[in-house]
């Protein structure tokens, strides 16, 4: 029976691609922290955002996937070829800064959880995890590495199991999910921007576009990134769209269960401020038992091992294309030294942020809000590119994609402006 289930799981994971990995990576420790804060502070009050963010992230990620498939280039490569360098430099700079902060906070959260579960000093786990992530990303072949990322995505089910351990009033949960609740306060608005930023993040745009090209190289549709025109079929694009839907739906399911769990335990128990990763898990122990505590903490480590390489990889793809360097996880170190140098440097700089005494969970929370602000110009550019018939051909956006795309750009822009206005004026 166990062998049969293992074979079925292997077959299922074999049929999913970059869209699924991208969706799973969206629930990194930054996302977990933001969703946990959401549940702890507002209870079920922002649970309705699950239905709101899902369609928008699907549409944007499908555009990014199509751009990579049709052009044979990553997002930065397309921007470099068709738009101003100044625009590209600003975009990539924002991406790298946000990603590095995210990496540092993710590593800190992972090390803190490992220390809590397994003992040994925080510094040991921080260095060990950082070194392991860099080594895996540089030295493991792409085919093997992509499979590792798919299996790591399964650690997200720990949050589903955690929610099942907790006693829930499902009538209240479903009402909060289906009926929007609004509060006109700075905290409520800031949290919405943070959720939008951690759910619809710029690093996911760059990662998926580049990963679709990596898949084309593996499948023999193109010889290398940025060289030649890929052979793209309608069936291939439809398959990518479906894979993206599965990945983003999976991401939203996990978001739902994290908010539900923390609302039913932390918020109900009067715990409305989470200062560290260990506190988020530890607070569950008296309220929901040891199993919930262990699952929550273990999930932070597993999702971090999935997300940190995606964050570093997204920065590396963007910088390499901007600087004209050889790129790709499918290449060995000697063939793309600059690309792998960016991965190593961004991961180590992120690690060093933990020595500055910055609170990891707070840093994750603010990094999510920063992503929310940075995503707006990048999304606008993605929509414009996806409508360029001169190099997207028959695979340009549909009217529905354009409508949904511009709506989320407008909403995130207004939310960001309102947040900045509130922080500056206090009104």
C-alpha positions as CSV (number, residue, x, y, z in Angstrom):
1,X,0.0,0.0,0.0
2,X,2.8,2.4,1.0
3,X,4.7,1.5,-2.1
4,X,1.7,2.1,-4.3
5,X,1.1,5.6,-2.7
6,X,4.8,6.4,-3.2
7,X,4.6,5.5,-6.9
8,X,1.4,7.6,-7.3
9,X,3.0,10.5,-5.6
10,X,6.1,10.2,-7.8
11,X,3.9,10.1,-10.9
12,X,1.9,13.1,-9.7
13,X,5.0,15.2,-9.0
14,X,6.5,14.1,-12.4
15,X,3.6,15.8,-14.1
16,X,3.9,19.2,-12.5
17,X,6.5,21.8,-13.5
18,X,7.8,25.3,-12.8
19,X,4.3,26.7,-12.1
20,X,3.8,24.3,-9.2
21,X,7.3,25.0,-7.7
22,X,6.6,28.7,-8.1
23,X,3.3,28.5,-6.3
24,X,4.8,26.4,-3.4
25,X,7.8,28.8,-3.1
26,X,5.3,31.6,-2.6
27,X,4.6,30.2,0.8
28,X,8.1,30.9,2.1
29,X,8.8,31.9,5.7
30,X,8.0,35.5,4.7
31,X,4.6,34.3,3.7
32,X,4.1,32.1,6.7
33,X,5.1,35.0,9.0
34,X,2.7,37.4,7.2
35,X,-0.2,34.9,7.3
36,X,0.5,34.0,10.9
37,X,0.5,37.7,11.9
38,X,-2.7,38.1,10.0
39,X,-4.4,35.3,12.0
40,X,-2.9,36.4,15.3
41,X,-3.8,40.1,14.9
42,X,-7.1,40.1,13.0
43,X,-8.4,36.6,13.6
44,X,-10.5,35.5,10.7
45,X,-11.0,39.2,9.6
46,X,-8.8,39.0,6.5
47,X,-9.5,35.4,5.5
48,X,-11.6,36.6,2.5
49,X,-8.4,37.8,0.8
50,X,-7.7,34.1,-0.1
51,X,-10.4,34.2,-2.8
52,X,-9.4,37.8,-3.8
53,X,-5.6,37.2,-4.4
54,X,-5.9,33.7,-6.1
55,X,-7.2,34.7,-9.6
56,X,-4.8,37.7,-9.8
57,X,-1.7,35.7,-9.0
58,X,-2.7,33.0,-11.5
59,X,-3.1,35.5,-14.3
60,X,0.2,37.4,-13.6
61,X,2.2,34.2,-13.3
62,X,0.7,32.7,-16.5
63,X,1.8,35.9,-18.3
64,X,5.3,35.5,-16.9
65,X,5.4,31.8,-17.9
66,X,4.2,32.6,-21.5
67,X,6.8,35.4,-21.9
68,X,9.6,32.9,-20.9
69,X,8.3,30.1,-23.2
70,X,7.7,32.2,-26.3
71,X,10.8,34.5,-26.2
72,X,13.3,31.9,-24.8
73,X,14.5,34.6,-22.4
74,X,14.0,35.5,-18.7
75,X,12.0,38.6,-17.8
76,X,15.2,40.7,-17.4
77,X,16.4,39.6,-20.8
78,X,13.2,40.7,-22.5
79,X,13.2,44.1,-20.7
80,X,16.9,44.6,-21.7
81,X,16.2,43.9,-25.4
82,X,13.0,46.0,-25.8
83,X,13.0,48.7,-23.1
84,X,15.4,51.2,-21.6
85,X,18.4,50.1,-19.5
86,X,17.5,52.6,-16.8
87,X,14.1,50.9,-16.3
88,X,15.8,47.5,-16.1
89,X,18.4,48.7,-13.6
90,X,15.7,50.1,-11.3
91,X,13.6,47.0,-11.6
92,X,16.4,44.6,-11.0
93,X,17.8,46.7,-8.1
94,X,14.4,46.6,-6.3
95,X,14.2,42.9,-6.9
96,X,17.7,42.1,-5.5
97,X,17.2,44.3,-2.4
98,X,13.8,42.8,-1.6
99,X,15.1,39.3,-2.3
100,X,18.2,39.7,-0.1
101,X,16.1,40.9,2.8
102,X,13.8,38.0,2.3
103,X,16.6,35.5,2.1
104,X,18.2,36.8,5.4
105,X,14.9,36.8,7.2
106,X,14.0,33.3,5.9
107,X,17.4,31.9,7.0
108,X,17.0,33.4,10.4
109,X,13.5,31.9,10.8
110,X,14.8,28.5,9.7
111,X,17.8,28.6,12.0
112,X,15.6,29.7,14.9
113,X,13.1,26.8,14.2
114,X,16.0,24.3,13.9
115,X,17.5,25.4,17.2
116,X,14.1,25.0,18.9
117,X,13.5,21.6,17.5
118,X,17.0,20.1,17.6
119,X,19.0,22.1,20.0
120,X,22.5,23.4,19.2
121,X,23.3,27.1,18.8
122,X,21.4,29.5,16.4
123,X,24.7,30.4,14.7
124,X,25.5,26.8,13.9
125,X,22.2,26.2,12.2
126,X,22.4,29.6,10.4
127,X,25.8,28.7,8.8
128,X,24.9,25.0,8.2
129,X,21.6,25.8,6.4
130,X,23.2,28.7,4.4
131,X,26.1,26.4,3.3
132,X,23.7,23.6,2.4
133,X,21.4,25.7,0.3
134,X,24.4,27.2,-1.7
135,X,26.0,23.8,-2.2
136,X,22.7,22.2,-3.4
137,X,22.0,25.0,-5.8
138,X,25.5,25.1,-7.3
139,X,26.5,21.4,-7.5
140,X,23.3,19.4,-7.9
141,X,22.2,18.9,-11.6
142,X,19.1,20.8,-12.7
143,X,16.9,17.7,-13.3
144,X,17.7,16.4,-9.8
145,X,17.4,19.8,-8.2
146,X,13.9,20.5,-9.7
147,X,12.7,17.1,-8.3
148,X,14.1,18.0,-4.8
149,X,12.2,21.3,-4.9
150,X,8.9,19.5,-5.8
151,X,9.3,17.1,-2.9
152,X,10.2,20.0,-0.5
153,X,6.8,21.6,-1.6
154,X,5.1,18.7,0.2
155,X,6.3,20.1,3.6
156,X,3.6,22.7,3.2
157,X,1.0,20.1,4.0
158,X,2.3,20.4,7.6
159,X,0.1,23.5,7.9
160,X,-3.0,21.6,6.7
161,X,-2.3,19.0,9.3
162,X,-1.8,21.6,11.9
163,X,-5.2,23.1,11.2
164,X,-6.8,19.7,11.4
165,X,-5.2,19.2,14.9
166,X,-6.9,22.4,16.1
167,X,-10.6,22.5,16.9
168,X,-12.3,24.9,14.5
169,X,-15.8,26.3,14.2
170,X,-16.1,25.8,10.5
171,X,-19.3,27.8,10.2
172,X,-17.4,30.9,11.4
173,X,-14.4,30.1,9.2
174,X,-16.5,29.8,6.0
175,X,-18.5,32.9,6.8
176,X,-15.3,34.9,7.2
177,X,-13.9,33.4,4.0
178,X,-17.0,34.3,1.9
179,X,-18.0,37.6,3.5
180,X,-15.4,40.4,3.3
181,X,-14.7,42.4,6.5
182,X,-13.1,45.9,6.4
183,X,-11.4,48.0,9.0
184,X,-10.2,51.5,8.2
185,X,-6.9,51.6,10.2
186,X,-3.2,51.8,9.3
187,X,-2.5,48.3,10.7
188,X,-5.3,46.7,8.7
189,X,-4.2,48.5,5.5
190,X,-0.5,47.7,6.1
191,X,-1.4,44.0,6.5
192,X,-3.3,43.9,3.3
193,X,-0.3,45.4,1.4
194,X,1.9,42.8,3.1
195,X,-0.4,39.9,2.1
196,X,-0.6,41.2,-1.5
197,X,3.2,41.6,-1.5
198,X,4.0,38.2,-0.1
199,X,1.4,36.5,-2.4
200,X,2.1,38.4,-5.7
201,X,5.9,38.9,-5.4
202,X,8.3,40.2,-8.1
203,X,10.8,37.3,-7.5
204,X,8.1,34.8,-8.6
205,X,7.7,36.7,-11.9
206,X,11.4,36.5,-12.7
207,X,11.8,32.9,-11.4
208,X,8.9,31.3,-13.4
209,X,9.8,33.0,-16.7
210,X,13.4,31.7,-16.4
211,X,12.3,28.3,-15.3
212,X,10.0,27.8,-18.3
213,X,13.1,28.5,-20.5
214,X,15.2,26.0,-18.4
215,X,12.5,23.4,-19.1
216,X,12.6,24.2,-22.8
217,X,16.4,23.6,-22.8
218,X,15.9,20.2,-21.0
219,X,13.3,19.2,-23.6
220,X,15.4,20.2,-26.5
221,X,13.2,23.1,-27.7
222,X,16.0,25.6,-27.5
223,X,19.8,25.3,-27.2
224,X,20.4,27.9,-24.5
225,X,18.8,30.8,-22.7
226,X,18.4,33.8,-25.0
227,X,19.6,31.9,-28.1
228,X,17.2,31.1,-30.8
229,X,13.4,31.0,-31.0
230,X,11.8,28.2,-29.0
231,X,9.3,25.8,-30.7
232,X,6.1,26.6,-28.8
233,X,2.7,24.9,-29.3
234,X,-0.7,25.9,-28.1
235,X,-0.8,22.6,-26.2
236,X,2.5,23.5,-24.4
237,X,1.1,26.9,-23.4
238,X,-2.1,25.3,-22.2
239,X,-0.2,22.8,-20.2
240,X,1.9,25.6,-18.6
241,X,-1.3,27.5,-17.8
242,X,-2.8,24.4,-16.0
243,X,0.4,23.8,-14.1
244,X,0.4,27.4,-12.9
245,X,-3.3,27.1,-11.8
246,X,-2.4,24.0,-9.7
247,X,0.6,25.7,-8.2
248,X,-1.2,29.0,-7.3
249,X,-4.2,27.1,-6.0
250,X,-2.0,25.0,-3.8
251,X,-0.3,28.2,-2.5
252,X,-3.7,29.8,-1.6
253,X,-4.9,26.6,0.2
254,X,-1.8,26.8,2.5
255,X,-2.4,30.5,3.1
256,X,-5.9,29.7,4.1
257,X,-4.9,27.0,6.6
258,X,-2.1,29.1,8.2
259,X,-4.5,32.1,8.8
260,X,-7.2,29.7,10.1
261,X,-4.8,27.9,12.5
262,X,-3.3,31.1,14.0
263,X,-6.7,32.8,14.2
264,X,-8.2,29.8,16.1
265,X,-5.2,29.5,18.5
266,X,-3.1,32.6,18.8
267,X,-5.8,35.3,18.3
268,X,-8.3,33.3,20.4
269,X,-5.7,32.9,23.1
270,X,-4.9,36.6,23.2
271,X,-1.5,36.3,21.4
272,X,-1.5,39.1,18.9
273,X,2.2,39.8,18.5
274,X,4.7,37.3,17.1
275,X,8.3,38.4,17.6
276,X,10.2,35.3,16.6
277,X,9.7,32.1,14.6
278,X,10.0,30.0,17.7
279,X,7.4,32.2,19.5
280,X,4.9,31.5,16.7
281,X,5.3,27.8,17.1
282,X,5.8,27.8,20.9
283,X,2.5,29.8,21.3
284,X,0.7,26.9,19.6
285,X,2.0,24.3,22.2
286,X,-0.3,25.2,25.1
287,X,-3.2,26.1,22.9
288,X,-3.1,23.3,20.4
289,X,-0.6,20.7,21.7
290,X,2.8,19.4,20.9
291,X,1.9,18.0,17.5
292,X,0.7,21.4,16.2
293,X,3.8,23.1,17.6
294,X,6.1,20.5,15.9
295,X,4.3,20.7,12.5
296,X,4.4,24.5,12.4
297,X,8.1,24.7,13.3
298,X,9.1,21.9,10.9
299,X,7.1,23.6,8.1
300,X,9.2,26.8,8.4
301,X,12.4,24.8,7.8
302,X,11.0,22.8,4.8
303,X,9.5,25.8,3.1
304,X,12.6,27.8,3.7
305,X,14.7,25.2,2.0
306,X,12.4,25.5,-1.0
307,X,12.1,29.3,-1.1
308,X,15.6,30.5,-0.4
309,X,17.0,28.9,-3.6
310,X,14.1,30.4,-5.5
311,X,14.8,33.9,-4.1
312,X,18.6,33.6,-4.8
313,X,17.9,32.1,-8.2
314,X,15.5,34.8,-9.2
315,X,18.1,37.4,-8.4
316,X,20.8,35.5,-10.2
317,X,18.7,35.2,-13.4
318,X,17.9,38.9,-13.4
319,X,21.5,40.1,-12.7
320,X,23.0,37.7,-15.2
321,X,20.7,38.8,-18.0
322,X,21.2,42.5,-17.1
323,X,25.0,42.1,-17.2
324,X,25.1,39.7,-20.2
325,X,26.5,36.8,-18.2
326,X,26.0,33.1,-18.9
327,X,23.1,31.8,-16.8
328,X,21.1,28.8,-15.8
329,X,20.8,26.2,-13.1
330,X,21.2,23.6,-15.9
331,X,24.9,24.8,-16.3
332,X,27.9,23.6,-14.3
333,X,29.8,26.1,-12.2
334,X,32.6,26.6,-14.7
335,X,30.1,27.5,-17.5
336,X,28.2,30.2,-15.5
337,X,30.5,31.4,-12.7
338,X,28.9,34.9,-12.5
339,X,25.4,33.4,-12.2
340,X,26.4,31.2,-9.4
341,X,28.4,34.0,-7.7
342,X,25.2,36.0,-7.5
343,X,23.5,33.1,-5.8
344,X,26.2,32.6,-3.3
345,X,26.7,36.3,-2.6
346,X,23.0,37.1,-2.1
347,X,22.5,34.1,0.2
348,X,25.6,35.0,2.3
349,X,24.7,38.7,2.5
350,X,21.2,37.6,3.5
351,X,22.7,35.4,6.2
352,X,24.8,38.3,7.5
353,X,21.7,40.4,8.1
354,X,20.9,38.2,11.0
355,X,24.1,39.5,12.8
356,X,22.7,43.0,12.8
357,X,20.1,42.1,15.5
358,X,17.1,42.6,13.2
359,X,14.1,40.6,14.4
360,X,13.6,37.9,11.7
361,X,9.8,37.8,11.8
362,X,9.5,41.5,11.8
363,X,11.9,41.7,8.9
364,X,9.9,39.1,7.0
365,X,6.7,41.1,7.6
366,X,8.2,44.4,6.3
367,X,9.9,42.6,3.4
368,X,6.4,41.4,2.3
369,X,5.1,45.0,2.4
370,X,8.2,46.1,0.4
371,X,7.4,43.4,-2.2
372,X,3.9,44.8,-2.4
373,X,5.2,48.2,-3.4
374,X,7.9,46.9,-5.8
375,X,5.5,44.6,-7.6
376,X,3.4,47.4,-9.1
377,X,5.8,48.7,-11.8
378,X,7.0,45.1,-12.6
379,X,3.5,43.8,-13.1
380,X,2.6,46.8,-15.3
381,X,5.7,45.9,-17.5
382,X,4.7,42.2,-17.6
383,X,1.2,43.1,-18.9
384,X,2.7,45.4,-21.5
385,X,5.2,42.8,-22.7
386,X,2.5,40.0,-22.7
387,X,0.5,42.2,-25.2
388,X,3.3,42.8,-27.6
389,X,2.2,40.8,-30.7
390,X,5.6,41.5,-32.4
391,X,7.3,38.9,-30.2
392,X,4.5,37.1,-28.4
393,X,2.7,36.3,-31.7
394,X,-0.5,34.3,-31.2
395,X,0.2,34.0,-27.4
396,X,-0.6,37.6,-26.5
397,X,-3.0,38.2,-23.5
398,X,-6.7,37.6,-23.7
399,X,-9.1,40.4,-22.8
400,X,-9.9,38.7,-19.5
401,X,-6.2,38.5,-18.6
402,X,-5.7,42.1,-19.3
403,X,-8.7,43.2,-17.3
404,X,-7.6,41.1,-14.2
405,X,-4.0,42.2,-14.6
406,X,-4.7,45.9,-14.7
407,X,-7.2,45.6,-11.8
408,X,-4.6,44.1,-9.5
409,X,-2.0,46.7,-10.6
410,X,-4.4,49.5,-9.8
411,X,-5.4,47.9,-6.4
412,X,-1.8,47.3,-5.3
413,X,-0.8,50.8,-6.4
414,X,-3.7,52.4,-4.5
415,X,-3.0,50.3,-1.4
416,X,0.7,51.2,-1.6
417,X,0.0,55.0,-2.0
418,X,-2.5,54.9,0.8
419,X,-0.1,53.1,3.1
420,X,2.7,55.6,2.4
421,X,0.4,58.5,2.9
422,X,-0.7,57.1,6.2
423,X,2.8,56.5,7.4
424,X,3.9,60.0,6.5
425,X,0.9,62.0,7.7
426,X,-0.6,59.6,10.3
427,X,-4.0,60.1,8.6
